[in-house]
């Protein structure tokens, strides 16, 4: 790290271990414009908006140039101002400038910097040809015509989530950010976390809106529309109305929801407490009966989809508990609807969530009642803010109101679900009380709190030492899983949240969704927890009564039917297979080798090459059609191949020749001696 001093526009500034000139300049009180720089990601240095002039060096990109003692830096010279304006003009010339109908209008960084730089006209024409918009995902919309090639989404998905769904393709003026093989979002391994949306500076990546569908439901006189609100929403919604991240706005939010027209306003805290009880009992049951460990949480739908795609062998380790959102939907459609004299189709359940992946989760086919989705629509925090503004509601002038009962009461243990470590701490509070003969008092489990990527701790409950881990960010989850699988680490329970900081950093939260905002929201959640009269989930008498009335108690066959589920291996990339041998119309044997990530890492590419070599050596290359396919949905059984209609698993390089001879060659014509 550097030490010393530099001069910025005539003012001496200490370097103090700054990583680059940009950080030093910002310490001097100068906010240089940037597009591709994101303090939480690697340095890319492509947009050149942050250029400064350094005496003796000329123009340099301040984000990628380390400071040196004695540097004399000029940030606003005729040359830098002219070049910044030209960069903005060039970006606008290659940009779909339908700003008024863009979902990011008003919060678009390109729009803001054009105004800041004084760009009032563009000399370079308009976008020549528009590319199609991809709205195949249930959670996200990609508009390539608004992409400025900043690379923030590429680095976020690769570095923080470890997925690499986005990357640059082609060269020069044809460069664009796209998915593998240019496939639609619904056909690739996207887990719908929305972190790419959180860092996108323009409208190239946005949340798929369900606002109009919710308005239609509210205005339908034949529907009873109920809404549930997640914990992380109440400490973020105020940011859209001038409040600081973490400032409590629960009462105003409830009042706004009633003014919008929702018939019942409920709290997801209710089913968060229910989830903790069911998951806590599940953990105790596995510990007592020697079940699969570690027990992984299943509240985060992005993490669940990631496990289905990349770690099918761990699906039995996932808690069978539905997420609080889906438990709530099940209660509403299966029980609450009956109590108010309605059938499930007449009750519309809307969720307000910080998470874009919840839109995907609500559409999973297993979460239905009588063919009707348990949760009909999912709004993000930003979508709710849009509805409040559209309705003309003056948010800051609303008198606070409270949630409706019976599904409107929650404990402090449920509030902290919105923060990384919150689910684990809630389970610890429940288990500690269950396993202790007397009153254990208040349990604040600080080792699992904070925004660190991986947190590990141990504690003794009921005479047993439990090893626990908490992880946020899927790249960190992958590191932890590799340690578990290698035998380097062992845990009894692991909490996984896909988004940095947990749900409070979800892809549907207000901009900016950065570390400072996440820390503010986290502080707000723990302040709400301290103020709650109910500390543990079992303190919530409304939940314990509901479990008794509707299910005959917790953790039984009835709760397993309504509040639990199972998960299965899932394709990572869908679509047509890629042929790797020439086509012949009369060819009798079609062989598809899975080259998806899981099988590829187990040697499927080498097996495919082995099959091609064997086909040539045996003289049957014209009678075997070899293809590489993206997934055969048997990820937990080694490398998979498909011979005509037969799927064969556990193929290895060692047994590839035997498999080829006994399963492939024997079916080819003309016959030959094996």
N, C-alpha and C positions, 0 to 999 in steps of 0.2 A: 504494500500500500504506500501511496505517496505522502510526503510531508512537505511543508514549505508554504510559500505564498505565491499568488498570481495577482495580476492587475486586470480587473474587469471594468472596462469603460471608465478608467481613471480611478477606480476604487480598489484598494488592496484587500484581498480575501484570503483567509486561511484555507489550505487544501483539506486538511483534517481527514485524510484517508478517503477522499472522494474517488469514485471509480472512474469518472470521466469528467470532461470539461463541463458538460451539461449540468451535472450536480453542483459544481462550483458556481456556475452562473446563476442557478436558481437560488443558491444560498445568498447571492448578492442581491436578491430581490427582483431578478429579471426572469420572466417566464417566457423562455424561448419556445416557439411553436414546434410541435412534433406530431408525426403521424405514426411512425413505426416503432417509436421508443415506448417501452412499457417496463417500469422499474422492477416488476416481478418476473420478467421473462429475459431471455438472452438478448444481447444487442444484435440488431440486424443492420442498421445503418443504411437503409435503402432510399428513404424519402428525401433526404438532404434538406429538409425544412429547418433543421437546427444548425445549419452552417454558420460558422463565425470566422472572423479573420484573426489569425495569430501572427504577430509580427515575426518576420523571418521564415514563416511557413506558408503564408497565404491562407486560402480557404480550406477549412477542415470541418468534418462532421463532428460536432461537439459530443454526440452520444457515444461515438466509438473511438474517441481520442483521449488518452489519459492525460491528466494535467501534469505539468512539470514546474518545479520551482523557478520563478522568475518570468514565467510566461506573461506576455502582454496581449490581452484578448479584447477584440472589438466586436460587439454583438449587433450593432445597428449602423452599418455603413451604407453608403449609396449602393455598393455592389451587393451586399447581403439582402437589402430590402428589394432590389430589383429582381434578384434570383428567386427569392421566396414568392414574390408575386407571380413570376413566370411559372414556377412549379405549381402554384394553385391554379393558374389558368390552364396549364396542360392537363392537370387532373380533372378539371371541370370539363374540358373539351372531350375527354374520354369517359365521361360520367353521365348517366341518365339524370338529367336535371329537372325531373318532375318532382320538385321538392315539396310542393304543397300537399301532395297526396302520399308522401313518403312517411313510413312509420317512425322514422327518426327525425322528422322535421322539428326543429327547435332544440334538439339535443345532438345534432349531427356535427361532428368535429370539422368536417370539410366546410360546412356552412358557416360555422363559427369563425374558422380561420380566414375564410374568404372575406368575411365582414371585418375581422381584425386587421387583415393586411390591406384593406381598402380596395379590394378587387370588385369593380362595378361592371366590368364588361370582359368578355372572353374573345380573344382575337383569333382563335384557332378552330372555329367551326363547332360542329356537333358530333355526337357519337354516330359513326357510320352505320352500324348494324347491331341490332339488339339480339341478345341471346335469350333463350327461354328461361323463365323463372321456375325454380324447383320448389314446389309446395307439396311434395309427396310425403314428407315427414309429418307425423302428428303434432310435433312440437316446434319445428323451426321452418323458416322460409329463407331460401337462398336466392338473391337477385344478383347475378354476376354483373349486371350492367351498372351497379353502384359500387363495385369493388375497386379500391385504389391500390391494391397489391402491397398493402402495408405489412402483411405477413403475421399480424397479431394472432389471427385464428389458427394459423399453421403452427406457430410456436406454442400457443396455449394447449392445443390438442395433443401435441407431441411431447412437450416438456412437463406439463402439469398433469395431463390425463393419460399420457403414455399410449395413446391410440393412433395418432397420425392419420386421422380421417381426411384432413385437408393437406394439400401440398401444391407446390407450383408445378405447372405443366407447360410445355412448349417454351419458345425462346423469343426474345426481342419484343416486337409490338404484339405478338400473338400470345404472350405470357398470360396465364390466368391461374387462379386458385380453383382447384377442383378436387373431386374424390377419385378413388382408384378406378381407372378405366372410364372416368367420366360418368359413373353410375349415379342414379338418383339416390338421395339420402336414405330413403327407406330400404335400399338394397345393400347398404354397406354397414359397417360395424359401429355406426354412430349410436351412442347410448342416450342421446337426447338431453344431456346435462345442461346445454345452453351456455357453457363457458365461452364458446366462440362468440356468441351474441354479446356476452358481457364485455368483451374486449374490442369488438368491431366498432370502429369510429364512425361508420356511415350506416346506411340502410342495406348493406349487402347481405347481412345476416340479421334476421329479426325473429321475434317470437310469433308463432302462428296464433292469430287472434281468434277467440271464441266470443268476443264481446257481443256481436250482433245476434248470435244464437241465444245468448243469455237474455238479451233484451226481448227477443221474440217469446221466450218462455215466460218471462215476467208479465208480459202483456197478454198472455193467453188466459182467459178467465176460467178455463177448465183445468188449470194446473195449480198445484200447491208447490211453490218454489222455496226450498230451504237452502241455506248457505252455511258452510263451515269455514272457519278461518284458522290457518296454521299459526303457530307461535311466532315464527320469524317475521310474519307480515306486520304485526302490530308495532314492531320497533323499526320498521323501514318505510311504511306507507307515508309517514309524516314528511319524509325527505322530499316528496313531490309537492309539498305545500309549505315549504320554507323551514321545516324543523330539522334539527341535526340528527344524524344517524344515532339510533338508540333511544331517542326521546319517545316516551310513551304516548301513543295516540289511540289506545284501545277504545276508549269511550266514544271519541269522535268517529272512529271507523265504524263502530256498531250503529251509531246514529245515522251515518251516511248510508249504510247498507239498508236500513229501514226506509230512508227517504227514497232510495232508488226503487224500492218496491218488493224486496224479498219478504215473504210471508213469515218465515222463521229465521232468526239469526243465531246460529249455534257455534260452539267452540270446538275445534279439533283437539283441544286439551282433554276433553272428555275421553276420547278414544285413545289418546296418547297414554293416559293412565291405564286404560284397559289393555293396551298393548304391553305396557310394562309388567302388569300382573301376569298376563299370559306368557310373555317371554321369560320373566323371572321364574315362573313355575316350570317352564320348559328347560331352563338351565339347571334348576335343582333336580329335575327328573333325569337329565342326562348324567349329572354328577353322581346321582344315587344308583342308576342302573347301568352305568358304563357306556353311555351313548356316544355318538360321534362328537369329537372335540377337535378344535375349538368350535364353539357355537358362534357363527357370524350373524350379526344383525341383518335384517331384511327390510328396514324402513325406507332405504334409498333405492328407488327404482332404477336409477342409472347404474348403481353398483350391482343390483340383481341381474340386469341385462348383461353387464360386463362378465359376471360369473357364468351366466348361461353360455356366453360366446367363447370365453377363453379358459374357463376353469370348471368344466362340466363335472370333473371328478370331485369338486367341493360342494356340489349342490345339496348333498345330504347333510352338509355342515351348516347350511343356512337355516336360520330360524323359520319355522313354518308359519309364524305369525304374519298376518297381513299388515301392511303399513297402517298407521292411524287414519289416513285418508280412506283407505279401502274398508277398514273396520267400520268407520262411520257410515260409509255408503251402504254397507251390508245391514247395519242396524236400521237405517232409515227405510230401506226398501223392504226388508223382511219383517220388521217389528213396529217401527214408529208409524209407517203408513197404515198398518192394520189398526193401530190404536186411535188414529184420527179418522178411521172409516174410509180409507182410500186404498185402491190397488196400486201396486208399484209403478205402473205406467202413468198414473195421475200425479205422482210426486216427482218433481225434478230436483235432483241433488246437485248443487254447485259447490265446488271447492275453490277457495282462494289460497294459493300456494306461492312460495318464493321460487318454486322449482318448475322448470319446463318439462322435465322427465315425468312429472305427475300426469301430464296430458297423455303421454304414451301409456303409463300405468293404468289409467282409467279405461283404456280401450283394450286391455288384455281380456281375452274371451272368458277366462275363468272367473272374472269379477262381474257376474251378472246374476240377476234374480228373475226367473221366469222369462229369460230372453231379453230382459231390460237391463242396461248398464247400472251398476250400483251407484256410480258417480257419472252423471250425465255430461257435465262440462267442468273444465278446470280453467280458472282465471289466474294469471300471475299477479303479483303485487302491482306491476305497471299497468296491467289491463284494468284492475280495479280503480286505480287512480284515473285512468282514462274515462271510465264510466262516471265517476264522481264529477269530473270536469264537464263531461258531456251533459250531465243532468243539471249543470249550473249550480251545484251545491257549494256553498262557501264553507269549506272544510274547517277552517280555523275559528269560525263563529258558532260551530255546533256545540250544543250542550251534551256532555258525555252521557251515554246510556249503557246498559248492561245486557249481556247475552240472555237469550231465552232459556228456560228450563224445559225438559229435564236434561238436555244434551248441551248445557252451557256452562258446566262447572268443571274446573280442573285444578290440579295441585301444582305447586312449584316444580315438582319433578317433571311434570308435563311441559311447563313453560320452557325449560332448558333443553327440550328436544331440538330446538332450533339452532343450537350451538354444537360444534364438534366436541364430543365427549359427553353430551347431554343424555343420550340414550343409555350409555354405560353408567353414568352417575345415577340415573333414575333406577336402573336395575339393581345397582348396589344398595340404594336406599331401601328398595323393596326386600331384597334378599337379607340384608342386615337385620331388618325388623322381623322377618319370618324365622330366621335362624337363632335369634336371641330370645331368651326366656323373659327378660324384662324390657322396659322402655329404653331404647338405645338413644333417644333424644334426636337432636338435629344432626343429620349427616351431610356435610359439605365435603365432597371428594375432590380436592384441588388438583391432585396429580393428573387427572384426565382433562382438565380445563386448558384453554388456550388455543392458538391457531397453528401450533407446530404440526408438521406433517405427520409425524409418528410419535406417539406417546405410549410408554410402557410402564406398568406398575404392578405391585403385588399388594394384597391385603389378606388378613385372616378373618374369616367369617365362620362362626359356628365350629371352630376348631380346625377348619380346613384352610390351607393357604391357596388363594386363587391368583393366577397370573392373568393379567388383563392387558389388552392393547387397544389403542384408539388411533385411527388413521383417517386423514382426509386428503383427497386428491388420488385419482386412480393409479397414477405412476407410483405414488407411495404405497398404495395397496399392493401393487405388483411386487414391489421390493419385499414387503412383509410376507406375502404369500410364498415367494421363493425361499425365504428363510425358514418358513414353516415346513415346506415340502422337503427341503434339504436336511431337516432335522436340527438345524442350527438354533431354532427357537420353538418354544411350545407355549401355548396359551390355553386357558379354559374358555375365554370369551374374547371376541374381537368386534369392535364397532367400526364400520366402514361408511364414510360419507364421500360421495364423489366430488362435491364442490369444496373449494378452499374455505376453511372455517366452518364447514357444515352448511345446513340449510340457509342460514343467514347470508351466505354468499352465493345463493342459487342464481341461475341464469335469468330468472324473471324479476330480480330485484332492481331498484332504481339505480341510475347512473350518477356518479361513478361507483362501480362495484369493486372497489380496491381495498387494500389492506386497512387503510384508515377507516373506511366506512364499515368494514366487517368488524373491526375492533369496537367501534362505537355501538353497533347493533348487539354485539356479544355482551358488552357492559350493560346495556339496557335490559337484556334478558335476565342476567343474574340479579339485577336490581329488582325486577319483577318477582323473581323467585324468592328473594329475601322478604318481600312484602306480602307474599301469599300466606294466608292462615293455614292452608293445608300443605304439608311438606312432602309426604309420601303418597304414592298412588292408592294404597289401602286406606288412607285417611279420607278419600273421596267417597262419601256415603252414597252419592248418586250412582257412581260406577258399581260399587259393591251390591247395591240394591238391584240395579239393572242386570247384573250377572246372575243374581239369584232368581229374579222374576222371569227373565227370558231364557236362561240356560240351566237353571238349577245349580249355579255355582261356577267357579272358574275351572279351566283346564280339564274339561271332560269331552265326551263325544259330541255334545251339542255345540260347544264353543269351537271344536275342531271343524265342524261342518260349516259354520257361519263366519268364523273369525280367522281361520287358518287356510293355507293353500300349499301347493307344491310347485316346484320349478323344474324346467326341463332344458336339455341342450338346445341351442338355437343357432341358426345359420348366421355367419358373420357377413358374407357377401352373397347376394342372390343374383339370379340371372342365368343366361345361357353359358354352357361350358365352352372352354377354349380348345379347339382342335389342335393337336400337336403332330398328327400324322395325316397323310393325304386321304381324301375321301374316295370311296369306291362304293357304288350303288349296291353291289351284290354282297358286300362285306357282312358276314354273319355274326361277328362278335364285336360288341361295343364295350369298351373299357373306359371308365371314368375314374381318375385318381384324384382324391381330394388334395388340393394344394392350399387350403385355407390355413390361417395362422397356426392353429394347434397342430394339424397334421404336418404342415411344412416344417415346424420346429422338430418334429419327430422323424424327419427324413423322407417325406413324401416326394420331394423333387428328385432325390436320388433313386427312389423306387420307380418313378415314372421313366427316368432315363434307363434304368435297368430293364424295364419292360420293352422299351424301344429297341435296345440292343438285342434282347432275346428274340424278339419278333424277326429282326433282320437275320440273326444267326440261324434260326429255324426255317427261314424262307417263307414265313407266313405274314410278312409285313403288309401284303396286299389284302389280307383277310382279317386283320385286327385293326379296328379304328380306336386309336388312343386319344383321350381327351383329358385336360386338366379342369376340374370343376372346383367350385369355391367352398362347398360344404355339403356333406352327406348326413349331417345331424347325428353323428355318433362320436362326438368329440371326446367322450370319456373312455373310448375303447381303442385307442391307438390310431394308426393310419388306417383310413377306410378307403375301399375301392368298390366300384359297382361294375359287375360283369353282366351285361344285358340288364335284367331286372333283379339280380341277386346282389345284395350288399355283403361284402366280406370285410371284417374288422381285424384289428391287431396284426396288420401286415408290417413286416420289418424288412430291412435290407438283407438280413440273414435268411429269412424264409421266402423272399420275393421270387426266387427261381422256382421253388416248389409250388408256390401259389400260381405262378404263370403257367407251369406245365399242367397242373391238375385242375385248374379252374378256367383257364383262358385257352391255352393251346389245344386242349382236347375238344373244344367246341368249334374250332376253326375248320374250314374246308379248303382244299381237299385233305383227307386224312393223311397222317404221317406217323412214323414210329417215334414214340416218346422215349 
